[in-house]
Amino acid sequence: MHGMTARSRILSSAAFVVRIGALVLSVALVCTWNSAISAQQSDAPQQTAPAAAPASQPSPQQTPAAQTPQAAPAPEAKPASSQANGQSNGTSEPPAPGAPTGNPAAPPEQPSQSAAPGAATHAPEPGGITEDELKNLLVGKALYLRGGYLDNSLSFNEHGVLIGRSPEGSYTLCGVRIDRVHLTKHKVELEGERFGLHFLGALPYEDPTKAVDRVNITPKKRPVKITIDRELVVKPKQKKENGKPATVAAKAPVPAAAAPAAAAASEPGEESDASEAQAEIAAAPPEERPADPKSVTTTTSPAHATQVLKDALDHMFAPGLDERMMAAMPDFWKLYYQAVTDKTDYRPNDPSILRQSMVDQKARLLTNFEPPSNQFAQDYGVAGMSLYHVVVGADGKPREIAVARPIGFGLDESAVASIRKAQFQPAIKDGKPVPVLLDLVVEFRIYSKRTAVASNEQTAQQPNGPTLPGPYTLEDKHQQP
């Protein structure tokens, strides 16, 4: 009995010891788990803090014992933190040293600032035009010189506006062909030949464009010379801001003539673009200077200067009879080309204007006149007949005039000018004067000293009587009473 009691006590004590051991083991496991969680939570802010604020770097006052357990879990926690932030491993390195991370980031910003001048110089289009590009645009092309300028030596500013004065004439004397192009920094020099248009007697509905000769009327050893001033490209200026160079924003084009005002508006000690342009033009050789230095503007963009030059060329030359060429023509040419487009003959818009065959008494010319020729036609043997439609009003005055069969070489302008000065006897219908459409044929001749003397002698021998009024056909003579 006593032995069984002792045995039960021993078993009870063993069970108690086992329970105590299990309790101690569970407490130890819980403590270990809590310490591991706290260690992970303390490591996470140490990795993200250097990227957000370099001021949260480990303090130099920390002891080595405190830094050692933090350094060990850092490589294991780095992938977890990068995945949690949605960033790649390269963007989050290096995790611990914050100062080296901030200093290398500054140099990449400097190339972006230094690239600004290049972007401002070449944007938004490619750079300046080359001489080969100008040759492709101009050389060998059948062009028209807008404005009707007859001088063979012409100078234009950078916008294609004539500098000085030049005699003006018909577009039929303003055909040009550029043979040589020379490009300098301050101007473009063109050299070529002038052509005159000689119409061969076709009517509008007979496709007159195929009956036209382009006659070279360039004097020997005196080619057409044209110069065009260029907008001057200057380098963009830089000024220092907080010790760093910064590119000055591109300014609007400034005429070189405004140099004093621009210099006064600029900062002290800084040369304005206009002043720089004036100095550069003055330093250039005389043969390379622009024709009108005071009107030259400056720009920092070669693309802008190229566009200005192309606009000037478009303002000066026409590749054909475009809308602007037609708009600049007098009305009698507009009516002619309208008939060419419609492939029909001219008809007045007013239905009250009658034909000569519809009246009782036809209109006829009263004044004796002969439209003069010009030196171009005389030098190159252009002569012949031309036809014009003339609306003669009830008052006997010419109204609308249209070219029907042109001759060219500026002679049509001479004929129309003479017709406008002429006097007519109005047509009569039912005893009242009425407006009619009259066709006039004009003949141009080649004159010389011999023909002029013979003409004067013949005129002196003729008796005083009715004479043929001007160089018109005999058909008009039969209409006279």
C-alpha positions as CSV (number, residue, x, y, z in Angstrom):
1,M,0.0,0.0,0.0
2,H,2.8,2.3,0.9
3,G,4.6,1.5,-2.3
4,M,1.7,2.2,-4.5
5,T,1.3,5.6,-2.9
6,A,4.9,6.5,-3.6
7,R,4.6,5.4,-7.2
8,S,1.6,7.6,-7.8
9,R,3.4,10.6,-6.3
10,I,6.3,10.1,-8.6
11,L,4.0,9.9,-11.7
12,S,2.2,13.1,-10.6
13,S,5.5,14.9,-10.2
14,A,6.6,13.8,-13.7
15,A,3.4,14.9,-15.3
16,F,3.7,18.3,-13.5
17,V,7.3,18.7,-14.8
18,V,6.2,17.8,-18.4
19,R,3.4,20.4,-18.2
20,I,5.8,23.0,-16.9
21,G,8.2,22.2,-19.8
22,A,5.5,22.5,-22.4
23,L,4.4,25.8,-21.0
24,V,8.0,27.2,-21.1
25,L,8.5,25.9,-24.6
26,S,5.3,27.6,-25.9
27,V,6.3,30.9,-24.2
28,A,9.7,30.7,-25.8
29,L,8.1,30.1,-29.3
30,V,5.8,33.1,-28.8
31,C,8.6,35.4,-27.9
32,T,10.7,34.2,-30.8
33,W,7.8,34.9,-33.2
34,N,7.2,38.3,-31.8
35,S,10.9,39.3,-32.1
36,A,11.0,38.1,-35.7
37,I,7.9,40.2,-36.6
38,S,9.3,43.3,-34.9
39,A,12.6,42.8,-36.7
40,Q,10.9,42.7,-40.1
41,Q,8.8,45.8,-39.3
42,S,11.9,47.7,-38.2
43,D,13.8,46.7,-41.4
44,A,11.1,47.9,-43.8
45,P,11.3,51.6,-43.0
46,Q,15.1,51.6,-43.2
47,Q,14.9,50.4,-46.8
48,T,12.2,52.9,-48.1
49,A,13.4,55.9,-46.1
50,P,16.6,56.6,-48.0
51,A,14.6,56.8,-51.3
52,A,12.0,59.1,-49.9
53,A,14.1,61.4,-47.7
54,P,17.9,61.1,-47.4
55,A,17.7,62.6,-43.9
56,S,16.5,59.3,-42.5
57,Q,19.9,57.6,-43.0
58,P,21.3,55.6,-40.0
59,S,22.7,57.9,-37.4
60,P,26.4,57.7,-36.8
61,Q,25.6,57.5,-33.0
62,Q,24.1,54.0,-33.4
63,T,26.2,51.2,-31.8
64,P,27.7,48.4,-34.0
65,A,25.5,45.9,-32.0
66,A,22.4,47.7,-33.1
67,Q,23.5,47.8,-36.8
68,T,24.6,44.2,-37.1
69,P,21.2,42.5,-36.8
70,Q,19.7,45.0,-39.2
71,A,22.3,44.5,-42.0
72,A,21.6,40.7,-42.1
73,P,17.9,40.7,-43.0
74,A,18.3,43.6,-45.4
75,P,19.1,41.5,-48.6
76,E,16.2,39.3,-47.9
77,A,13.7,42.1,-47.4
78,K,14.8,44.0,-50.6
79,P,12.8,42.0,-53.1
80,A,9.7,42.1,-50.8
81,S,9.9,45.9,-50.5
82,S,10.4,46.4,-54.3
83,Q,7.4,44.2,-55.1
84,A,5.3,46.0,-52.5
85,N,6.2,49.4,-54.2
86,G,5.7,48.0,-57.8
87,Q,9.3,49.0,-58.8
88,S,12.1,47.1,-60.4
89,N,15.3,46.2,-58.5
90,G,17.3,48.7,-60.4
91,T,15.2,51.7,-59.4
92,S,15.4,50.9,-55.7
93,E,19.2,50.3,-55.5
94,P,21.2,51.1,-53.4
95,P,18.8,50.7,-50.4
96,A,21.0,51.7,-47.5
97,P,23.3,54.6,-48.7
98,G,21.1,57.6,-49.5
99,A,23.8,60.2,-50.1
100,P,25.5,58.5,-53.1
101,T,22.0,57.9,-54.6
102,G,21.2,61.7,-54.7
103,N,24.5,63.0,-56.0
104,P,24.8,60.9,-59.2
105,A,21.2,62.0,-60.1
106,A,22.2,65.7,-60.7
107,P,24.6,65.2,-63.7
108,P,21.8,63.7,-66.0
109,E,19.8,67.0,-65.6
110,Q,22.7,69.1,-67.0
111,P,22.7,67.5,-70.5
112,S,19.0,68.2,-70.7
113,Q,19.6,71.9,-70.1
114,S,22.5,72.1,-72.6
115,A,20.4,70.4,-75.3
116,A,17.9,73.2,-75.2
117,P,19.9,75.6,-77.5
118,G,20.1,72.9,-80.2
119,A,16.4,72.2,-79.9
120,A,15.6,75.9,-80.2
121,T,17.9,76.4,-83.2
122,H,16.6,73.5,-85.4
123,A,12.9,73.3,-84.2
124,P,10.4,73.0,-85.5
125,E,11.6,72.2,-89.1
126,P,14.9,71.1,-90.5
127,G,17.8,73.6,-90.7
128,G,18.8,76.1,-93.3
129,I,18.4,75.7,-97.1
130,T,21.4,74.7,-99.2
131,E,22.5,76.0,-102.6
132,D,21.6,72.6,-104.2
133,E,18.1,72.8,-102.9
134,L,17.7,76.3,-104.5
135,K,19.0,75.0,-107.8
136,N,16.4,72.2,-107.7
137,L,13.7,74.8,-107.1
138,L,14.8,77.3,-109.8
139,V,17.3,76.3,-112.3
140,G,16.0,75.4,-115.8
141,K,12.4,76.2,-115.0
142,A,10.1,78.3,-117.2
143,L,9.0,81.0,-114.7
144,Y,7.2,84.3,-114.8
145,L,8.5,87.3,-112.9
146,R,5.7,88.7,-110.9
147,G,5.2,92.5,-110.9
148,G,6.1,93.0,-114.6
149,Y,9.5,94.4,-113.8
150,L,11.5,95.1,-117.0
151,D,14.9,95.9,-115.6
152,N,17.5,93.2,-116.0
153,S,19.2,94.1,-112.7
154,L,16.8,93.8,-109.8
155,S,17.2,93.6,-106.0
156,F,14.6,92.4,-103.5
157,N,14.4,92.4,-99.7
158,E,14.1,89.3,-97.7
159,H,10.3,89.3,-98.2
160,G,10.5,89.5,-102.0
161,V,9.6,93.2,-102.2
162,L,11.5,95.2,-104.9
163,I,14.1,97.6,-103.6
164,G,14.1,100.8,-105.6
165,R,12.2,101.2,-108.8
166,S,11.9,99.5,-112.2
167,P,9.8,100.1,-115.3
168,E,6.8,97.8,-115.5
169,G,5.3,96.1,-118.5
170,S,3.3,93.2,-119.8
171,Y,3.6,89.8,-118.4
172,T,4.4,88.7,-122.0
173,L,7.8,90.3,-121.5
174,C,8.5,88.8,-118.1
175,G,9.3,85.2,-118.8
176,V,12.5,84.1,-117.0
177,R,14.7,81.1,-116.8
178,I,17.3,80.9,-114.0
179,D,20.6,79.4,-115.0
180,R,22.9,80.1,-112.0
181,V,22.3,80.3,-108.2
182,H,24.8,81.5,-105.7
183,L,23.9,81.3,-102.0
184,T,25.7,83.4,-99.3
185,K,24.9,84.1,-95.7
186,H,23.4,87.5,-96.5
187,K,21.8,87.1,-99.9
188,V,20.9,84.9,-102.8
189,E,22.3,85.8,-106.3
190,L,20.4,84.6,-109.3
191,E,21.4,84.9,-113.0
192,G,19.4,83.9,-116.0
193,E,17.6,85.0,-119.2
194,R,14.5,86.9,-120.0
195,F,11.9,85.6,-122.5
196,G,9.0,87.2,-124.4
197,L,5.8,85.5,-125.4
198,H,4.9,85.7,-129.1
199,F,1.4,84.5,-129.9
200,L,1.0,83.0,-133.3
201,G,-2.6,84.1,-134.1
202,A,-4.7,81.4,-132.5
203,L,-8.2,82.2,-131.2
204,P,-9.2,81.2,-127.6
205,Y,-11.2,78.1,-128.7
206,E,-8.2,77.0,-130.8
207,D,-6.0,76.1,-127.8
208,P,-3.7,79.2,-128.0
209,T,-1.3,77.7,-125.4
210,K,0.1,75.5,-128.2
211,A,0.6,78.5,-130.5
212,V,3.0,80.5,-128.4
213,D,6.8,81.1,-128.9
214,R,9.0,81.9,-125.9
215,V,11.6,84.2,-127.5
216,N,14.9,84.8,-125.7
217,I,15.1,88.6,-125.4
218,T,18.2,88.8,-123.2
219,P,20.7,91.3,-124.4
220,K,24.1,89.9,-125.3
221,K,26.5,89.7,-122.3
222,R,23.8,91.3,-120.1
223,P,22.0,88.5,-118.3
224,V,19.2,89.0,-115.9
225,K,20.7,89.5,-112.4
226,I,18.5,89.2,-109.3
227,T,19.5,89.4,-105.7
228,I,17.4,88.6,-102.6
229,D,18.4,89.6,-99.1
230,R,18.3,86.8,-96.5
231,E,17.1,86.9,-92.9
232,L,20.2,86.7,-90.7
233,V,20.5,83.7,-88.4
234,V,22.2,84.5,-85.1
235,K,23.2,82.3,-82.2
236,P,20.8,82.3,-79.2
237,K,22.3,84.2,-76.3
238,Q,22.8,82.6,-72.9
239,K,22.5,84.3,-69.5
240,K,23.4,82.8,-66.1
241,E,20.7,82.0,-63.6
242,N,21.9,81.0,-60.1
243,G,25.3,80.3,-61.5
244,K,24.1,78.0,-64.3
245,P,23.8,79.0,-68.0
246,A,20.3,79.2,-69.3
247,T,19.3,79.7,-73.0
248,V,17.4,82.9,-73.7
249,A,14.0,82.2,-75.4
250,A,13.9,82.9,-79.1
251,K,12.6,86.4,-79.9
252,A,10.5,87.6,-82.8
253,P,12.5,88.8,-85.8
254,V,13.9,92.2,-85.2
255,P,14.9,94.5,-88.1
256,A,18.6,95.5,-88.1
257,A,17.4,99.1,-88.4
258,A,16.1,98.9,-84.9
259,A,19.5,98.2,-83.4
260,P,19.7,101.3,-81.2
261,A,16.3,100.7,-79.6
262,A,17.0,97.0,-79.2
263,A,20.3,97.7,-77.6
264,A,18.7,100.1,-75.1
265,A,16.1,97.5,-74.2
266,S,18.7,94.7,-73.7
267,E,20.5,94.2,-70.4
268,P,23.6,96.3,-69.7
269,G,26.7,94.9,-71.3
270,E,24.7,92.6,-73.6
271,E,24.7,93.1,-77.3
272,S,21.3,92.9,-79.0
273,D,20.6,90.7,-82.0
274,A,20.1,93.8,-84.2
275,S,23.4,95.3,-83.2
276,E,25.1,92.0,-83.8
277,A,23.5,91.8,-87.2
278,Q,24.7,95.3,-88.1
279,A,28.2,94.5,-87.0
280,E,28.3,91.3,-88.9
281,I,26.9,92.9,-92.1
282,A,29.5,95.7,-91.9
283,A,32.3,93.2,-91.5
284,A,31.2,91.2,-94.6
285,P,32.8,91.9,-98.0
286,P,30.9,94.6,-100.0
287,E,29.9,92.1,-102.7
288,E,28.3,89.8,-100.0
289,R,26.3,92.5,-98.2
290,P,22.5,92.7,-98.5
291,A,21.1,95.3,-100.8
292,D,19.1,96.9,-98.0
293,P,20.9,96.2,-94.7
294,K,18.5,98.3,-92.6
295,S,15.5,96.0,-93.4
296,V,17.2,92.7,-92.6
297,T,15.7,90.9,-89.7
298,T,17.4,88.3,-87.4
299,T,16.3,85.0,-86.1
300,T,17.7,82.1,-84.1
301,S,16.0,79.4,-86.2
302,P,17.6,78.4,-89.6
303,A,14.2,76.8,-90.4
304,H,12.5,80.2,-90.0
305,A,15.0,81.9,-92.3
306,T,14.5,79.1,-94.8
307,Q,10.8,79.6,-94.8
308,V,11.1,83.4,-95.2
309,L,13.3,82.8,-98.2
310,K,10.9,80.4,-99.8
311,D,8.0,82.8,-99.2
312,A,10.1,85.5,-100.9
313,L,10.7,83.3,-104.0
314,D,7.0,82.5,-104.2
315,H,6.2,86.3,-104.0
316,M,8.7,87.0,-106.9
317,F,8.2,84.0,-109.3
318,A,5.3,82.1,-110.7
319,P,5.7,78.6,-112.2
320,G,2.8,79.4,-114.5
321,L,-0.3,81.6,-114.9
322,D,-1.6,80.9,-111.4
323,E,-4.4,82.7,-109.7
324,R,-2.2,85.5,-108.4
325,M,-0.8,86.1,-111.9
326,M,-4.3,86.2,-113.3
327,A,-5.5,88.5,-110.6
328,A,-2.7,91.0,-111.4
329,M,-3.6,91.1,-115.1
330,P,-5.7,93.9,-116.6
331,D,-9.3,93.1,-117.5
332,F,-8.8,92.5,-121.2
333,W,-6.4,89.6,-120.4
334,K,-8.7,88.2,-117.8
335,L,-11.5,88.1,-120.3
336,Y,-9.3,86.4,-122.8
337,Y,-8.2,83.7,-120.4
338,Q,-11.7,83.2,-119.2
339,A,-12.7,82.5,-122.9
340,V,-9.7,80.1,-123.1
341,T,-11.0,78.2,-120.0
342,D,-14.5,78.1,-121.4
343,K,-13.1,77.2,-124.9
344,T,-15.4,79.7,-126.5
345,D,-15.2,83.3,-127.9
346,Y,-15.9,86.4,-125.8
347,R,-19.5,87.3,-125.3
348,P,-20.6,90.4,-123.3
349,N,-22.7,89.8,-120.2
350,D,-25.1,92.6,-121.0
351,P,-27.8,91.3,-123.3
352,S,-28.6,94.8,-124.5
353,I,-25.3,94.9,-126.4
354,L,-26.0,94.0,-130.0
355,R,-23.9,92.6,-132.9
356,Q,-23.0,94.8,-135.8
357,S,-25.2,92.7,-138.0
358,M,-28.2,93.5,-135.9
359,V,-28.2,97.3,-136.3
360,D,-29.3,99.6,-139.0
361,Q,-26.1,101.6,-139.0
362,K,-22.8,100.1,-137.8
363,A,-20.5,101.7,-135.4
364,R,-17.2,102.9,-136.9
365,L,-13.9,104.5,-135.9
366,L,-13.6,108.2,-136.3
367,T,-10.1,109.0,-135.1
368,N,-6.9,108.1,-137.0
369,F,-4.4,106.4,-134.7
370,E,-1.7,103.8,-134.9
371,P,-0.7,101.9,-131.7
372,P,3.0,102.2,-131.2
373,S,5.3,99.2,-131.2
374,N,8.1,98.8,-128.6
375,Q,11.8,98.2,-128.7
376,F,11.5,94.5,-127.8
377,A,9.2,93.9,-130.8
378,Q,11.4,95.9,-133.1
379,D,14.6,94.2,-132.0
380,Y,13.2,90.7,-132.4
381,G,11.1,91.2,-135.4
382,V,7.6,90.7,-133.9
383,A,5.0,92.0,-136.2
384,G,1.6,91.0,-137.5
385,M,-2.1,91.4,-136.8
386,S,-4.1,91.1,-133.6
387,L,-7.8,91.1,-133.0
388,Y,-9.8,92.8,-130.2
389,H,-13.4,92.8,-129.2
390,V,-14.6,96.4,-128.3
391,V,-18.0,97.3,-126.8
392,V,-18.9,100.7,-128.2
393,G,-21.5,102.5,-126.1
394,A,-24.4,104.5,-127.3
395,D,-22.3,107.6,-126.6
396,G,-19.6,106.4,-129.0
397,K,-17.0,105.7,-126.2
398,P,-15.3,102.3,-125.9
399,R,-16.3,100.4,-122.8
400,E,-15.2,96.8,-122.3
401,I,-12.3,95.5,-124.3
402,A,-11.2,91.9,-124.6
403,V,-8.3,90.3,-126.4
404,A,-9.5,87.9,-129.1
405,R,-6.3,87.1,-131.0
406,P,-3.2,88.4,-129.1
407,I,0.2,89.0,-130.5
408,G,2.2,89.3,-127.3
409,F,5.5,91.1,-126.6
410,G,3.6,93.9,-124.9
411,L,1.9,95.0,-128.1
412,D,-1.5,94.1,-126.9
413,E,-1.2,96.6,-124.0
414,S,-0.3,99.2,-126.5
415,A,-3.3,98.4,-128.7
416,V,-5.8,98.5,-125.9
417,A,-4.4,101.8,-124.6
418,S,-4.9,103.4,-128.1
419,I,-8.4,101.9,-128.4
420,R,-9.4,103.5,-125.1
421,K,-8.4,106.9,-126.4
422,A,-10.2,106.5,-129.8
423,Q,-13.5,108.0,-130.7
424,F,-16.3,106.0,-132.4
425,Q,-19.5,106.8,-134.1
426,P,-22.2,104.8,-132.3
427,A,-24.4,102.2,-134.0
428,I,-28.0,103.2,-134.9
429,K,-31.1,101.0,-134.6
430,D,-34.6,102.3,-135.1
431,G,-33.2,105.8,-135.2
432,K,-31.6,105.5,-131.8
433,P,-27.9,105.0,-130.9
434,V,-27.3,101.6,-129.3
435,P,-24.3,99.8,-127.8
436,V,-22.7,97.2,-130.1
437,L,-19.8,94.7,-130.1
438,L,-17.1,95.8,-132.6
439,D,-14.2,93.7,-133.7
440,L,-11.0,95.6,-134.5
441,V,-8.0,94.2,-136.3
442,V,-4.7,95.9,-135.5
443,E,-1.5,95.4,-137.5
444,F,1.9,96.0,-136.1
445,R,4.9,96.6,-138.4
446,I,8.6,96.6,-138.2
447,Y,10.0,100.1,-138.7
448,S,13.4,101.4,-139.9
449,K,14.8,104.7,-141.0
450,R,14.2,103.8,-144.7
451,T,10.5,102.9,-144.2
452,A,10.0,106.0,-142.0
453,V,11.3,108.3,-144.8
454,A,9.3,106.5,-147.5
455,S,6.2,106.8,-145.4
456,N,6.6,110.5,-144.8
457,E,7.1,111.1,-148.6
458,Q,4.1,109.0,-149.4
459,T,1.9,111.0,-146.9
460,A,3.1,114.3,-148.4
461,Q,2.1,113.2,-151.9
462,Q,-1.4,112.0,-150.9
463,P,-4.3,114.5,-151.6
464,N,-6.3,115.8,-148.7
465,G,-9.1,113.3,-148.4
466,P,-10.3,110.5,-146.3
467,T,-7.6,108.1,-145.2
468,L,-7.5,104.7,-143.7
469,P,-7.7,105.2,-140.0
470,G,-4.7,103.5,-138.6
471,P,-3.3,100.1,-139.2
472,Y,-6.6,98.4,-139.6
473,T,-8.0,96.2,-142.3
474,L,-9.7,97.4,-145.5
475,E,-13.0,95.9,-144.1
476,D,-13.2,99.0,-141.8
477,K,-12.7,101.3,-144.8
478,H,-15.7,99.8,-146.5
479,Q,-17.8,100.6,-143.4
480,Q,-17.1,104.3,-143.7
481,P,-19.7,106.4,-145.5
